């Protein structure tokens, strides 16, 4: 099995003696992201519906705050936690832990607080520092190990950091529309991350978990799927001519759909820890079809975008924060009712957020509220079960 797909790090005598929560990247960042993701979504829905008007609202406005924090805050933290954890397996070298990992997590927390309270200069300083610091830390490990195959992932973190800087620059010049385009481009970047990592791990996880499953790959599809995804997301974010965005998005949708078909998704229904990964990936073709439809003017861009943010990113995140947390805390890759309910809630949140406004446009606020509640419940269920796992040492005594 490729080292990329290892669930647990290589056996070695533990040398880390610090707090378990700072032993490996997934521990603080999964925990912080899940807690923040639940709180931030609850706050956004309450403000959106007018149920709650806090005395002090986000200094950059509630809409821009929501877009920024769910992409550059919540999603970025999970991506960093995953890469720091997987990077140790890919390279055999120690990724940030202990004081440095705690410092990076501290910068992230400080940014989340200041992005609500301000002052703006302090919020921007803390927020724009996080991703470049993480990118540099990750790239340094990859370079020492000469893991050239994964350089692109470190570069992607850097690009996400650049988009974050662009977001803040746009806000400061009063161009909220440009800021939202930057957040949309970053959403596309996370979708590309799912495309790359999903293409590596979902077929292997499926083959390992489902006896007799038939995994098929078609080289023309594998060669074009990442490029089409990149081009379609860039075209959508830059609001390229409608015909160009539509063609690229439909091309990406077909490539993703064919790719998913080759992984035999229907065979995974009785294995939720695998099927939730297929559900997340299924929202890629759905999302790109909706992006094409939105480019033609037949659908609002927000609904299309949320097929990616809730469907792809939300479902992929709940899938990976459970799977990797189990493996890297020395537990069997077996899920129970709590995880299955969390998976169901996130998948339903995606369906409601996308299908609700399409089928019942007059009830769009209610659909958003229900989708938000399901999102929050999914992450709360994760926190209830996994907080003790993340805060305590590995069961098998290994480091990590």
PyMOL commands that set and color helices and strands:
alter all, ss='L'
color gray80, all
select helices_A, chain A and resi 3-5+20-22+25-48+62-91+98-117+120-145+148-172+176-209+219-237+242-261+265-268+272-295+301-328+337-359+361-391
alter helices_A, ss='H'
color red, helices_A
deselect
rebuild
show_as cartoon
